[in-house]
Amino acid sequence: MKAFQKWSAGISCVVALSLAAGCSGGTTEKAAPAAAGTGTATDTKAPAKPLEIKIFAGLYNEVPDMKNAYWTEWQKRTNSKLDIEWVPDGDLKTKADLLFASADLPEVVASPDSTWPTLRSAIKNGAFWDLTPFLGDLSQYPNLKKNMAPDWQKYLSVDGKIYAVPRSRSRIDNGIKIRKDWLDKMNVAVPTTLDEYAAALKKIVDSDPDGNGKKDTLGLIGHGVIINDGDDAFAAGFGALDPTYNAEGGMIDKRMTPQWTEMVNWFKGLYTDGVLSKEFAVMKKTQAEELYKTGRAASYARSVWWDKEWEDSINKTQPNSKIINLNLKGPKGDAIVLSTGVSGGYYISKKVPEAKVKELLKYFDYTASDEMTDFGYYGLEGVHHKVVGGQKVLTEQGVKEVNTTSKGAGVLAYAKWGKVESASGDKAYNDAKKKEVEAYDTIGKVDPFRYVYSATFNNTWPKYESEWKSMMTKAIVGQITMDEYKAYIEKLNNLPEMKKAYMENTEAYKEFNKK
């Protein structure tokens, strides 16, 4: 697959706004969104042309065929013609940074993070529309008004102005996974604390759980520094997601807190015991995912909804595999991190004419409707899913076409179980999976740095980030002592620019949380 490939939708059919594609299963047909074209649903004039939209979006699966059944129907229902640049997840931030720094923005940028410094800089420099006056009281956008996560406007605001509509995702998302079938095989109880978890993984890596006669099973894997997707879950267990202040009252960046340092020391122990993968610092996400879904590793932290798909993959060589997501107690909290419900947003380039901005917002409002959200998760009945025992279950074609990537062109309504339920699992499977993680929503923590922003920190941190990653890696693998790592962190925390940034963090935290 090419690292960066542009695929254009080839649909040119025109759909009358008075006729929308019917919902699956022969239900009553609904009107397509008026503003996705150029008229109203009651117009008797010639049908509006499809709204052409150029989008920069993340790729999380195989590059989709934009002429397949899913995308054909999506564009038919929304009366749109999509031209999407799909960027592999592993390259997304790098490509986005280059894009934000250029003057050649597409009409819409789908960013999974609203706090990227380059994005904030582009906003400050007038690259994107301030949507506040367009959205108003949301009376013209009923789905954005009723179907979104709480405080979505706050997450997508800069200086009190709203610059995007949300990429809606459920708060319950990430889970620290472990192979339950391997625990059972070795008669090890499901761990409930971080220490028990480390001991369980130690027993797994010292054994031969896959029965291949080799001691080659990995314990905890991930990608990037430490384990990336799971860092914040473990950090929550050590209290690093709790606001922590220095002597001046500045809110310390989570990575610079004593609690994060305590977590680094814990990872050092895992590495010493052979539990943390030796390649943790250089492994890519695609590599980690491949290792896990082929039964090479015991634990990985990713979205809960991958479990069924990965079990099906593992079962090809290791029958009866079972993945569960853990609820682990750490020394200062539960090792569970929640998403905000707003996974970044859709930003509209300032080069888009004002009239088209309104059309785009109508398009996004319609994608936030219940019917489009249902389609986004399950596709067409009889094509992408079948109803089995009251549960929509994806067909083979559905598994291929309806996935994370396919949700990248619309807002979608907030769905509590959206990142938990597997569209390829039956009702019994999903009911059990929801019960497995239902406590997350009340005991998990949201990383405050998903919304706290300091311009000073983001101007300063790039000077030290690579060095910090290197020092943390050296501490974990034993190339420097923990005392040396602590001294390095103290040096950074005492920089005048860091102290200034921490005071800005305090003000941003207060501003976001004020009533």
C-alpha positions as CSV (number, residue, x, y, z in Angstrom):
1,M,0.0,0.0,0.0
2,K,1.4,3.4,-0.8
3,A,2.0,5.6,2.2
4,F,-0.2,8.3,0.9
5,Q,-2.7,7.8,-1.8
6,K,-5.6,9.8,-3.2
7,W,-8.8,8.1,-4.2
8,S,-11.7,9.8,-5.8
9,A,-15.3,8.7,-5.7
10,G,-16.5,8.0,-9.2
11,I,-20.2,8.5,-8.6
12,S,-21.9,10.9,-10.7
13,C,-25.5,9.9,-10.2
14,V,-27.9,12.7,-9.2
15,V,-30.4,12.1,-6.4
16,A,-33.5,14.2,-6.1
17,L,-33.6,15.9,-2.7
18,S,-37.2,14.9,-2.4
19,L,-36.1,11.2,-2.5
20,A,-33.5,9.8,-0.3
21,A,-32.2,6.3,-0.4
22,G,-34.4,4.1,1.7
23,C,-33.1,2.8,5.0
24,S,-32.2,-0.9,4.8
25,G,-34.9,-3.5,5.5
26,G,-37.7,-1.8,3.5
27,T,-38.3,0.9,6.0
28,T,-39.9,4.2,5.1
29,E,-37.7,6.3,2.9
30,K,-36.4,9.6,4.3
31,A,-35.6,12.8,2.6
32,A,-31.9,13.5,1.8
33,P,-30.4,16.5,3.5
34,A,-31.3,19.6,1.6
35,A,-28.0,21.4,2.0
36,A,-26.0,18.4,0.8
37,G,-27.2,19.7,-2.6
38,T,-28.6,23.1,-3.4
39,G,-32.3,23.1,-2.7
40,T,-34.8,22.0,-0.1
41,A,-36.5,18.7,0.5
42,T,-39.8,20.2,-0.8
43,D,-38.4,21.7,-4.0
44,T,-40.3,20.8,-7.2
45,K,-37.4,22.0,-9.3
46,A,-34.8,19.8,-10.9
47,P,-32.9,17.8,-8.4
48,A,-29.7,19.4,-7.0
49,K,-26.4,18.2,-8.1
50,P,-24.4,16.2,-5.6
51,L,-22.3,18.3,-3.3
52,E,-18.6,17.7,-4.2
53,I,-16.3,17.6,-1.2
54,K,-12.6,17.2,-1.0
55,I,-11.5,15.7,2.3
56,F,-8.2,14.9,4.0
57,A,-8.9,11.9,6.3
58,G,-7.2,9.1,8.2
59,L,-6.8,5.6,6.8
60,Y,-7.2,2.8,9.5
61,N,-7.8,-0.2,7.3
62,E,-7.2,-1.1,3.7
63,V,-7.6,1.7,1.1
64,P,-11.3,1.6,0.3
65,D,-12.8,1.3,-3.2
66,M,-14.9,4.4,-3.3
67,K,-17.2,2.7,-5.8
68,N,-18.0,-0.2,-3.5
69,A,-21.5,-0.7,-2.2
70,Y,-20.9,1.2,1.1
71,W,-19.5,4.3,-0.3
72,T,-21.9,4.3,-3.2
73,E,-24.8,4.3,-0.8
74,W,-23.2,6.8,1.6
75,Q,-22.9,9.3,-1.3
76,K,-26.4,8.5,-2.6
77,R,-28.0,9.1,0.8
78,T,-26.1,12.3,1.4
79,N,-26.3,13.5,-2.2
80,S,-22.5,14.0,-2.2
81,K,-19.6,13.2,-4.4
82,L,-16.5,12.6,-2.2
83,D,-12.9,13.1,-3.2
84,I,-10.9,11.8,-0.3
85,E,-7.1,11.7,0.4
86,W,-6.7,8.7,2.6
87,V,-3.6,9.0,4.8
88,P,-2.4,5.9,6.7
89,D,-2.8,6.4,10.5
90,G,0.9,5.9,11.1
91,D,1.7,8.8,8.8
92,L,-1.2,11.0,9.6
93,K,0.4,13.5,12.0
94,T,3.4,13.9,9.8
95,K,1.3,14.5,6.7
96,A,-1.1,16.8,8.6
97,D,1.8,18.9,9.9
98,L,3.0,19.4,6.4
99,L,-0.5,20.1,5.2
100,F,-1.2,22.7,7.9
101,A,2.1,24.5,7.1
102,S,1.2,24.7,3.4
103,A,-1.2,27.0,1.7
104,D,-2.8,24.2,-0.3
105,L,-5.5,22.9,2.1
106,P,-8.3,20.7,0.9
107,E,-11.9,21.9,1.5
108,V,-12.2,19.7,4.7
109,V,-9.5,18.4,7.0
110,A,-10.5,15.5,9.3
111,S,-8.1,15.8,12.3
112,P,-8.3,13.1,15.0
113,D,-6.7,15.6,17.5
114,S,-7.9,19.2,18.1
115,T,-4.7,20.1,20.1
116,W,-2.0,19.5,17.5
117,P,0.3,22.6,17.6
118,T,0.4,22.9,13.8
119,L,-3.4,22.8,13.6
120,R,-3.7,25.5,16.3
121,S,-1.2,27.6,14.5
122,A,-3.1,27.2,11.2
123,I,-6.3,28.2,13.0
124,K,-4.6,31.3,14.5
125,N,-3.3,32.2,11.0
126,G,-6.8,32.1,9.6
127,A,-6.6,28.9,7.6
128,F,-10.0,27.6,8.7
129,W,-13.4,29.1,9.1
130,D,-14.7,30.2,12.4
131,L,-18.0,28.3,12.5
132,T,-19.5,30.0,15.5
133,P,-21.7,32.5,13.5
134,F,-22.8,29.7,11.1
135,L,-23.8,27.3,13.9
136,G,-25.5,29.9,16.1
137,D,-27.8,28.2,18.5
138,L,-27.8,25.0,16.4
139,S,-31.4,25.4,15.6
140,Q,-30.6,24.9,11.9
141,Y,-28.6,21.8,12.8
142,P,-30.8,19.6,14.9
143,N,-28.5,16.5,14.8
144,L,-25.5,18.5,16.0
145,K,-27.7,19.9,18.7
146,K,-29.2,16.6,20.1
147,N,-26.9,13.8,19.0
148,M,-23.4,14.9,20.2
149,A,-21.3,14.3,23.3
150,P,-21.6,16.9,26.0
151,D,-19.3,20.0,25.7
152,W,-18.3,19.1,22.1
153,Q,-18.1,22.8,21.2
154,K,-15.6,23.4,24.0
155,Y,-13.3,20.6,22.7
156,L,-13.3,22.2,19.2
157,S,-12.9,25.9,20.3
158,V,-10.0,28.2,20.2
159,D,-10.3,31.5,22.0
160,G,-14.0,30.9,22.5
161,K,-14.7,30.3,18.8
162,I,-15.8,27.0,17.3
163,Y,-13.6,25.8,14.4
164,A,-14.9,22.3,13.6
165,V,-17.7,19.9,13.9
166,P,-16.9,16.7,15.8
167,R,-15.7,13.3,14.8
168,S,-18.0,11.6,17.3
169,R,-16.6,8.5,19.0
170,S,-17.6,6.8,22.3
171,R,-16.0,7.7,25.6
172,I,-15.3,4.0,26.2
173,D,-12.7,3.1,23.6
174,N,-9.3,1.9,24.7
175,G,-8.8,-1.3,26.7
176,I,-5.7,-3.1,28.0
177,K,-6.2,-6.5,26.5
178,I,-5.0,-9.9,27.5
179,R,-5.4,-13.4,26.1
180,K,-7.9,-15.0,28.5
181,D,-7.5,-18.5,26.9
182,W,-3.8,-18.4,27.8
183,L,-4.5,-17.4,31.4
184,D,-6.9,-20.3,31.6
185,K,-4.3,-22.7,30.0
186,M,-1.8,-21.8,32.7
187,N,-4.4,-21.7,35.5
188,V,-3.7,-18.0,36.1
189,A,-6.5,-15.8,37.5
190,V,-7.6,-12.7,35.6
191,P,-5.3,-10.0,37.0
192,T,-7.0,-7.1,38.9
193,T,-4.0,-5.0,39.8
194,L,-1.0,-3.8,37.8
195,D,1.3,-6.0,39.8
196,E,-0.9,-9.1,39.1
197,Y,-0.9,-8.1,35.5
198,A,2.9,-8.0,35.3
199,A,3.2,-11.3,37.1
200,A,0.6,-12.9,34.7
201,L,2.5,-11.7,31.6
202,K,5.8,-12.9,33.1
203,K,4.4,-16.4,33.4
204,I,3.1,-16.2,29.8
205,V,6.4,-15.2,28.3
206,D,8.3,-17.8,30.2
207,S,6.0,-20.5,28.9
208,D,4.8,-21.8,25.5
209,P,1.1,-20.8,25.4
210,D,0.8,-21.2,21.7
211,G,2.3,-24.7,21.8
212,N,4.8,-24.2,19.1
213,G,7.7,-25.6,21.1
214,K,9.4,-22.2,21.2
215,K,9.8,-19.6,23.9
216,D,8.8,-16.8,21.5
217,T,5.6,-15.3,22.9
218,L,5.7,-11.6,23.5
219,G,4.1,-10.1,26.6
220,L,3.0,-6.4,26.3
221,I,3.4,-4.9,22.9
222,G,2.7,-1.4,21.5
223,H,4.1,1.1,19.1
224,G,6.1,4.3,19.5
225,V,7.5,5.4,22.9
226,I,6.4,2.9,25.5
227,I,3.2,1.6,24.0
228,N,1.4,4.7,22.7
229,D,-2.3,3.8,22.6
230,G,-2.1,2.3,26.2
231,D,0.2,4.9,27.7
232,D,-2.7,7.0,29.1
233,A,-4.5,4.0,30.5
234,F,-1.5,2.9,32.5
235,A,-0.8,6.6,33.4
236,A,-4.3,6.8,34.9
237,G,-3.4,4.0,37.2
238,F,-0.4,5.9,38.4
239,G,-2.3,9.1,38.8
240,A,-0.6,11.0,36.0
241,L,-4.0,12.1,34.5
242,D,-4.9,13.9,37.7
243,P,-4.1,17.6,37.6
244,T,-0.7,18.1,39.3
245,Y,0.7,21.5,40.2
246,N,4.2,22.9,40.9
247,A,5.1,25.3,43.7
248,E,3.9,28.3,41.6
249,G,0.5,26.7,41.0
250,G,1.3,25.8,37.4
251,M,-0.4,22.6,36.0
252,I,2.5,20.3,35.1
253,D,2.3,18.4,31.8
254,K,1.4,14.8,32.5
255,R,4.7,13.5,31.1
256,M,6.7,15.7,33.5
257,T,4.8,14.6,36.6
258,P,6.3,12.4,39.3
259,Q,3.4,10.0,38.6
260,W,4.5,9.5,35.0
261,T,8.1,8.9,36.2
262,E,6.7,6.3,38.5
263,M,5.1,4.6,35.5
264,V,8.4,4.7,33.6
265,N,10.0,2.9,36.5
266,W,7.3,0.3,36.4
267,F,7.9,-0.2,32.6
268,K,11.6,-0.6,33.4
269,G,10.7,-3.5,35.6
270,L,8.6,-5.1,32.8
271,Y,11.4,-4.6,30.4
272,T,13.9,-6.2,32.8
273,D,11.6,-9.2,33.3
274,G,11.2,-9.7,29.5
275,V,7.6,-8.7,29.7
276,L,7.7,-5.5,27.7
277,S,8.6,-6.1,24.1
278,K,12.3,-5.4,23.3
279,E,11.2,-3.4,20.2
280,F,8.7,-1.2,22.1
281,A,10.4,2.0,21.2
282,V,10.6,1.4,17.4
283,M,7.6,-0.8,16.7
284,K,5.0,0.7,14.3
285,K,1.3,0.4,14.8
286,T,0.8,-1.9,11.8
287,Q,3.5,-4.2,13.1
288,A,2.0,-4.4,16.6
289,E,-1.4,-5.0,15.2
290,E,-0.1,-7.8,13.0
291,L,1.7,-9.4,15.9
292,Y,-1.4,-9.4,18.1
293,K,-3.9,-10.7,15.5
294,T,-1.6,-13.5,14.6
295,G,-1.3,-14.8,18.1
296,R,2.2,-13.7,18.9
297,A,1.6,-11.5,21.9
298,A,-0.4,-11.7,25.2
299,S,-1.3,-8.0,25.8
300,Y,-2.0,-4.9,23.7
301,A,-3.9,-1.7,24.4
302,R,-6.3,-0.7,21.6
303,S,-10.0,0.0,21.0
304,V,-12.3,-2.6,22.5
305,W,-14.2,-3.2,19.2
306,W,-11.2,-4.9,17.6
307,D,-11.6,-7.9,19.9
308,K,-13.9,-10.0,17.7
309,E,-12.0,-9.3,14.5
310,W,-8.7,-10.2,16.2
311,E,-10.1,-13.3,17.8
312,D,-11.3,-14.5,14.4
313,S,-7.9,-13.9,13.0
314,I,-6.1,-15.7,15.8
315,N,-8.5,-18.6,15.6
316,K,-7.1,-19.5,12.1
317,T,-4.0,-20.9,13.8
318,Q,-5.0,-20.9,17.5
319,P,-8.6,-22.1,17.9
320,N,-10.8,-20.9,20.7
321,S,-8.8,-17.8,21.5
322,K,-10.5,-15.2,23.8
323,I,-9.5,-11.6,24.3
324,I,-10.7,-9.7,27.4
325,N,-10.2,-6.1,28.5
326,L,-8.9,-5.6,32.0
327,N,-9.9,-3.4,34.9
328,L,-6.6,-3.0,36.7
329,K,-6.0,-1.1,39.9
330,G,-2.8,1.0,40.0
331,P,-1.2,2.6,43.0
332,K,-3.2,5.8,42.5
333,G,-6.2,4.8,40.5
334,D,-7.8,2.6,37.9
335,A,-5.8,2.0,34.7
336,I,-8.6,3.1,32.5
337,V,-8.6,6.1,30.2
338,L,-11.8,7.5,28.6
339,S,-12.0,9.4,25.3
340,T,-13.8,12.8,25.3
341,G,-16.5,11.7,23.0
342,V,-15.0,14.1,20.5
343,S,-12.2,12.5,18.5
344,G,-11.0,15.7,16.9
345,G,-13.1,17.3,14.2
346,Y,-13.8,18.3,10.6
347,Y,-12.2,21.7,9.8
348,I,-13.3,23.7,6.8
349,S,-10.7,25.6,4.8
350,K,-11.1,29.4,4.6
351,K,-10.7,29.1,0.9
352,V,-14.2,27.5,0.7
353,P,-16.8,30.1,-0.2
354,E,-19.2,31.1,2.5
355,A,-22.2,29.6,0.7
356,K,-20.5,26.3,0.4
357,V,-19.6,26.3,4.1
358,K,-23.3,26.3,4.8
359,E,-23.8,23.4,2.5
360,L,-21.0,21.5,4.1
361,L,-22.5,22.1,7.6
362,K,-25.8,20.7,6.4
363,Y,-24.0,17.7,5.0
364,F,-22.3,17.1,8.3
365,D,-25.5,17.6,10.3
366,Y,-27.1,14.9,8.2
367,T,-24.2,12.6,8.8
368,A,-24.9,13.1,12.5
369,S,-28.5,11.8,12.2
370,D,-29.6,8.5,13.7
371,E,-30.2,6.9,10.3
372,M,-26.7,7.8,8.9
373,T,-25.1,6.7,12.1
374,D,-26.8,3.4,11.9
375,F,-25.6,3.1,8.3
376,G,-22.1,4.1,9.3
377,Y,-21.8,1.3,11.7
378,Y,-23.7,-1.5,9.8
379,G,-24.2,-0.5,6.2
380,L,-27.0,-2.0,4.1
381,E,-29.1,-4.9,5.3
382,G,-28.6,-8.0,3.2
383,V,-25.4,-6.6,1.8
384,H,-23.3,-5.5,4.7
385,H,-25.2,-7.1,7.6
386,K,-27.9,-9.6,8.5
387,V,-30.1,-9.5,11.6
388,V,-29.3,-12.5,13.8
389,G,-31.2,-12.9,17.1
390,G,-32.0,-9.2,17.2
391,Q,-28.4,-8.2,16.5
392,K,-27.1,-6.7,13.3
393,V,-24.1,-8.9,12.3
394,L,-21.7,-7.9,9.5
395,T,-21.4,-10.2,6.5
396,E,-18.1,-10.9,4.9
397,Q,-18.6,-8.0,2.6
398,G,-19.6,-5.8,5.6
399,V,-16.4,-6.7,7.5
400,K,-14.4,-5.5,4.5
401,E,-16.3,-2.3,3.7
402,V,-17.7,-1.1,7.1
403,N,-14.8,-0.3,9.5
404,T,-13.0,2.6,11.2
405,T,-12.0,4.1,7.9
406,S,-15.6,4.1,6.6
407,K,-16.6,6.4,9.4
408,G,-14.1,9.0,8.3
409,A,-16.4,11.2,6.1
410,G,-19.1,12.2,8.6
411,V,-19.8,13.3,12.1
412,L,-22.0,10.4,13.2
413,A,-24.1,10.6,16.4
414,Y,-22.5,9.9,19.8
415,A,-22.9,6.2,20.6
416,K,-22.0,5.0,24.0
417,W,-21.1,1.5,22.8
418,G,-19.8,2.6,19.4
419,K,-16.2,1.5,20.1
420,V,-17.3,-1.6,22.0
421,E,-19.8,-3.5,20.0
422,S,-18.4,-5.6,17.2
423,A,-20.5,-5.5,14.1
424,S,-19.3,-9.0,13.3
425,G,-20.3,-10.3,16.7
426,D,-23.7,-11.7,17.6
427,K,-25.9,-10.3,20.4
428,A,-24.6,-12.6,23.1
429,Y,-21.0,-11.7,22.2
430,N,-21.7,-8.0,22.4
431,D,-23.8,-8.1,25.5
432,A,-20.9,-9.9,27.2
433,K,-18.4,-7.4,25.9
434,K,-20.5,-4.5,27.2
435,K,-20.7,-6.1,30.6
436,E,-17.0,-6.5,30.5
437,V,-16.3,-2.8,30.2
438,E,-19.4,-1.1,31.5
439,A,-17.7,0.2,34.6
440,Y,-15.2,2.1,32.5
441,D,-17.6,4.9,31.9
442,T,-17.8,5.8,35.6
443,I,-14.3,4.9,36.9
444,G,-12.2,5.9,33.9
445,K,-10.5,9.2,33.5
446,V,-10.3,11.7,30.7
447,D,-6.8,13.0,29.9
448,P,-7.1,16.8,30.7
449,F,-4.5,17.4,28.0
450,R,-7.0,16.4,25.4
451,Y,-8.4,19.9,25.9
452,V,-5.8,21.9,27.9
453,Y,-3.7,24.0,25.5
454,S,-0.7,26.2,26.1
455,A,0.9,28.1,23.3
456,T,4.1,28.4,25.2
457,F,4.3,24.7,25.8
458,N,3.7,23.9,22.2
459,N,6.4,26.3,21.1
460,T,8.8,24.9,23.6
461,W,8.2,21.2,23.7
462,P,9.4,20.4,20.1
463,K,12.8,21.5,21.2
464,Y,12.9,18.7,23.9
465,E,10.5,16.0,22.8
466,S,13.0,13.8,20.9
467,E,15.5,14.1,23.7
468,W,12.8,13.3,26.3
469,K,11.7,10.2,24.3
470,S,15.3,9.1,24.2
471,M,15.9,9.6,27.9
472,M,12.7,7.8,28.8
473,T,13.7,4.9,26.5
474,K,17.2,4.8,28.1
475,A,15.7,4.7,31.5
476,I,13.4,1.8,30.7
477,V,16.1,-0.3,29.1
478,G,18.6,0.5,31.8
479,Q,21.1,2.7,29.9
480,I,20.6,5.4,32.5
481,T,19.5,5.2,36.1
482,M,16.1,6.4,37.3
483,D,17.9,9.1,39.3
484,E,19.4,10.4,36.1
485,Y,16.0,10.4,34.5
486,K,14.4,12.2,37.4
487,A,17.2,14.8,37.3
488,Y,16.5,15.4,33.6
489,I,12.8,15.8,34.3
490,E,13.5,18.3,37.1
491,K,15.8,20.3,34.8
492,L,13.0,20.6,32.2
493,N,10.4,21.5,34.8
494,N,12.6,24.3,36.1
495,L,13.0,26.0,32.7
496,P,11.4,29.4,32.8
497,E,9.4,28.7,29.6
498,M,8.1,25.5,31.1
499,K,7.0,27.3,34.2
500,K,5.2,29.9,32.1
501,A,3.5,27.1,30.1
502,Y,2.3,25.4,33.2
503,M,0.6,28.6,34.4
504,E,-1.1,28.7,31.0
505,N,-2.2,25.1,31.5
506,T,-3.8,26.2,34.8
507,E,-5.7,29.0,33.2
508,A,-6.8,26.7,30.3
509,Y,-8.0,24.0,32.7
510,K,-10.0,26.6,34.8
511,E,-11.5,28.1,31.6
512,F,-12.6,24.7,30.3
513,N,-14.1,23.5,33.6
514,K,-15.9,26.7,34.6
515,K,-19.6,26.5,34.7
